[in-house]
Amino acid sequence: MKSKTAIIIGAIILIIAAASAATFLSGQSTDTTINSSNQQQSAPIVEPNEIGITVKTDGKNVTVQATSVPADVQVPSKMITEMKNKAYNDIQSYSSTSSSLKSDMQTIAKKYNFTANITLTSQFGTNQLPFLAIVSGTSMIPTLKDGQEVTALKTKNIKVGDIVISRHSTYGLIVKRVATIENGKVYLKSDNREISNYIKETTLSDGVVEISNITKTPLDTWRSIRDIVGVVKDY
């Protein structure tokens, strides 16, 4: 399954890319004895089958395959399709993690009476989740260009010099370079250090033309480590 590419901002900034349980109260019987022939037999408990599920992705394509299936067990194609669709959505989401994706797969398997051992594989290794995005803006030139596709490894394990995708309260998702890390925060800077000035003319309702001098500067910002989505690996 192919993914939709997320859009990120470079801004000179990056814009990206339960079943309810019923409770039964048993009342006390007025009979002192119960005829065993009238007792309802309880349904036999069916133990869940244990299988393996492998999810493979490169950030664009997703495949889901059942492995280690007992010889007398058939895995429903409907379950695999449901898993593939959910994995696809998880991989598109900047907030998902390898752990949350695996948990989602196990939840689906449980619906079909399976216990699933999930393995996630990508170009970055086992249990490493990629995130695909497209740069929008010029704040990271010459390293990253407007419209360029990048792939990040979702992780908060970062170091100075890394190019990272981060959440931003105003711009959504941004892509910047790590300049400083201290006390659980990270200072992100644009590679493009150019400052430009231009004049903007605005005609007001009374016909007066308002002239404004605009200075365009790169976005540099402090963010919490918690805001980091991942480290850009392929670009």
C-alpha positions in Angstrom: 0.0 0.0 0.0 1.4 3.4 -0.9 1.3 6.3 1.5 0.3 9.9 1.0 3.4 12.1 1.4 3.1 14.5 4.3 4.0 18.2 3.8 6.5 19.9 6.2 7.5 23.5 6.6 10.8 25.2 6.1 9.7 28.9 6.4 11.7 29.8 5.9 9.8 26.8 7.8 8.4 23.0 7.2 4.7 22.3 6.8 3.9 18.8 6.7 3.6 16.0 5.5 -13.9 -1.1 22.7 -16.5 -3.5 22.7 -18.6 -2.5 25.7 -18.8 -5.0 28.5 -22.3 -5.9 29.7 -22.7 -6.6 33.4 -25.3 -9.1 34.6 -26.5 -9.1 38.2 -27.6 -12.6 39.3 -30.6 -12.6 41.6 -31.1 -15.2 44.4 -33.3 -18.1 43.5 -36.3 -18.9 45.6 -35.9 -22.6 44.9 -33.9 -24.7 47.4 -32.9 -27.2 44.7 -32.1 -26.9 41.0 -32.7 -29.6 38.5 -29.5 -30.1 36.7 -31.3 -30.9 33.5 -32.6 -27.3 33.4 -29.1 -25.7 33.8 -27.8 -24.0 30.7 -24.4 -25.3 29.6 -21.8 -22.6 29.3 -20.0 -22.2 25.9 -16.5 -23.7 25.8 -13.7 -21.2 26.1 -11.7 -21.0 22.9 -8.1 -20.2 23.5 -6.6 -17.6 21.2 -4.2 -18.8 18.5 -0.7 -17.4 18.7 0.7 -16.1 15.4 3.4 -13.7 14.1 2.7 -10.5 12.2 5.4 -8.7 10.2 4.9 -5.1 9.1 7.3 -3.8 6.5 7.5 -0.2 5.4 9.8 2.4 3.9 7.6 5.3 4.7 5.8 5.1 1.4 4.8 1.4 1.0 3.3 -0.9 3.7 2.9 -4.6 3.7 1.5 -6.9 6.4 2.2 -10.6 6.5 1.2 -13.4 8.9 4.1 -15.6 10.0 4.5 -18.6 12.4 0.9 -19.7 11.8 0.0 -23.1 13.2 -0.8 -25.7 10.5 -4.4 -26.0 11.4 -5.1 -22.3 11.7 -6.2 -20.0 8.9 -5.6 -16.3 9.2 -8.6 -14.3 7.8 -7.7 -12.0 4.9 -10.1 -9.5 6.4 -7.8 -9.2 9.5 -4.7 -8.7 7.3 -6.5 -5.9 5.3 -7.6 -4.2 8.5 -4.1 -4.3 9.9 -2.6 -3.0 6.6 -5.1 0.0 6.6 -4.3 0.8 10.3 -0.6 0.5 9.8 -0.8 2.8 6.8 -2.6 5.4 8.9 -0.1 5.0 11.7 2.8 5.5 9.5 1.3 8.8 8.1 0.8 10.2 11.6 3.6 12.2 13.0 2.5 11.3 16.6 2.6 7.5 16.2 5.5 5.4 17.4 6.7 1.9 16.7 5.2 0.8 20.1 1.8 2.4 19.3 1.7 0.8 15.8 2.5 -2.7 17.3 -0.2 -2.1 20.0 -2.7 -1.3 17.2 -1.8 -4.5 15.4 -2.3 -6.6 18.5 -5.7 -5.0 19.2 -6.9 -5.9 15.8 -5.6 -9.5 16.1 -7.4 -9.8 19.4 -10.7 -9.1 17.7 -10.2 -12.2 15.6 -9.1 -14.3 18.6 -5.4 -14.2 17.9 -2.5 -13.3 20.0 0.0 -11.6 17.7 3.7 -11.1 18.1 4.5 -8.0 16.0 7.7 -7.3 14.1 8.2 -4.0 12.5 10.9 -3.6 9.9 12.0 -0.6 7.8 15.1 0.7 5.9 16.3 1.9 9.4 16.1 -1.6 11.0 13.8 -3.6 13.3 11.2 -1.6 15.3 12.4 1.6 13.6 9.5 3.7 12.2 10.1 6.0 9.2 8.2 9.3 8.5 8.0 10.7 5.0 7.6 14.4 4.4 8.0 17.1 1.7 9.8 20.4 2.5 7.9 23.7 1.9 10.0 26.8 2.1 13.6 27.9 1.8 14.9 28.2 5.4 17.0 25.1 5.0 18.7 25.8 1.7 21.2 24.8 0.4 20.8 21.6 2.4 17.1 21.1 1.8 15.2 22.7 -1.1 11.5 23.7 -1.4 9.5 20.7 -2.6 12.2 18.2 -1.7 11.2 14.8 -0.3 12.8 13.7 3.0 12.5 10.6 5.2 13.0 10.8 8.9 13.5 8.1 11.6 11.0 8.7 14.4 13.1 9.1 17.5 13.8 11.6 20.2 17.4 10.4 20.5 19.1 13.5 18.8 22.4 15.2 18.8 23.8 18.6 17.9 24.1 18.9 14.1 21.1 16.6 13.3 18.4 17.8 11.0 15.1 17.2 12.7 11.4 17.5 12.2 9.6 19.1 15.2 6.2 20.2 16.2 5.7 24.0 16.4 2.8 25.7 18.0 2.4 28.2 15.1 3.7 26.5 12.0 2.7 22.9 12.7 5.7 20.8 11.6 9.0 22.4 11.0 12.4 21.1 9.8 15.5 22.6 11.4 19.1 21.8 12.5 19.9 21.1 16.1 22.2 23.8 17.5 22.0 23.3 21.3 20.5 20.7 23.6 20.0 21.5 27.3 17.7 20.8 30.2 15.2 18.9 28.1 15.0 21.6 25.4 16.6 21.9 22.0 17.5 25.1 20.0 16.7 24.7 16.4 18.2 26.9 13.7 17.7 27.4 9.9 20.6 26.6 7.6 19.6 29.6 5.4 20.9 32.6 7.3 19.9 35.2 4.7 17.9 38.2 5.9 15.9 40.0 3.2 13.9 43.2 3.1 11.1 44.2 0.9 8.3 46.9 0.7 4.6 45.9 0.9 1.9 48.3 -0.3 -1.6 47.9 1.0 -4.6 49.9 -0.2 -6.9 50.7 2.7 -10.7 51.1 2.5 -10.5 54.9 2.3 -8.1 54.7 -0.6 -5.0 55.5 1.3 -2.0 53.4 0.4 -0.1 52.0 3.4 3.5 51.2 2.8 5.3 48.7 5.1 8.9 47.7 5.3 9.1 43.9 5.8 12.2 42.1 7.1 12.2 38.4 6.4 14.4 36.4 8.8 15.0 32.6 9.3 13.0 30.9 12.0 15.2 29.9 15.0 13.3 28.5 18.0 13.6 26.7 21.3 11.5 23.5 21.4 10.9 20.8 24.0 12.5 17.4 23.3 9.0 16.1 23.4 8.2 18.1 20.3 10.8 16.3 18.2 9.2 13.9 15.7 12.4 12.4 14.3 15.8 12.8 12.7 16.0 13.3 8.9 18.0 10.5 7.5 17.4 10.5 3.7 17.2 13.6 1.6 
